[in-house]
Every structure is written in C-alpha cells, then in structure tokens.
C-alpha cells in the first residue's frame, strides 16, 4: 500500500484503487476528536504491547539478575 501525504490530504493507494482522505475539509472539532482518538488508540496499543513484552521477558531477566549475585 502506497501512502502519499502533504499538508492538506492523504492519498492511499492499495490494490490499484486510490482514495483521497481530506482532513482539512472536516470541521475543527471533528479534526481534534480524530487526533485525540488516534493518540488514545496508540497509547492503548503501546500499553498492551509493553505489557505482553513485560509478561514474557521480565521473569527471565529477573531470574538472571537474582542468580548473578
């Protein structure tokens, strides 16, 4: 999928179909809500991802630290 961006719109091309998503034409309140939603989704993804990494990696790291003394 090819993505092209500039200040006013984003063009997404996939499977031979190109669509243009124009964010500048949306009302300001909706633009702000989209930004907040995207940041929230990213934060949740990072929280879950780091939680899974911690669950899998932390026990072995803590055991290695405990056994090195």
Secondary structure as GFF3:
##gff-version 3
##sequence-region A 1 69
A	DSSP	beta_strand	2	5	.	.	.	ID=ss1
A	DSSP	beta_strand	9	14	.	.	.	ID=ss2
A	DSSP	beta_strand	17	22	.	.	.	ID=ss3
A	DSSP	alpha_helix	28	67	.	.	.	ID=ss4
###
